[in-house]
């Protein structure tokens, strides 16, 4: 899958207020800001490549909002730091890198994830899935185990900026539907957004050209 196809795949999963950028190539090292370069200096080459590429994607996506990217040194739990007034999400897997951003007046939080479209390794589904989730997946495509994993990654990326708390795999029940949607029901106390307690979030998923993609965008009231 090339860059335009991945961007189109993610755009189809997200509201029009969200801007997306993606790449399969490496970003020039000089695009990193000094604090970022220092943070990643001792990492292995593949980690440095992913780190720079997703920040390149963030710069491109933010430019569509008319916003300049500042330093994005990872904060708590490795979460990226976004400019004031912006929510966003980064993802990288199998040589694919992408960023999604939106103004926080439109979207309260968002999460994206991409994965290689391959069955999960043996034993992983037992670690990430609740019994009722596995019962649901048995009625769907074998790749839906990978969709479930990706959806829980997107859920965590949506959850963490709102709570600054860890969310374990068993802390949410995700139901993957055959129509390309999924529902995530939080089994712990959810965040309060715009005066409303959020216990259920909805997202979208797609499989195309060897890639699984999932996305959640929590709109403002």
Buried (B, 14 or more C-beta within 10 A) or exposed (E): BEBEBBBBBBBBBBEEBBBBBBBBEBBEEEBBBEEBBEBBEEEEEEEBBBBBBBBBBBBBBBBEBEBEBBEBEBEEEEBBEBBEEBBBBBBBBBBBBBBBBBBBEBBBBBBBBBBEBEEBEEEEBEEBBBEEBBEBBEEBEEBBBBBBBBBBBBBBBBBBBBBEEEBEBBBBBBBBBEEBEBBBEBBEEBBEBEEEEBBEBEBBBBBBEEBBBBBBBBBEE
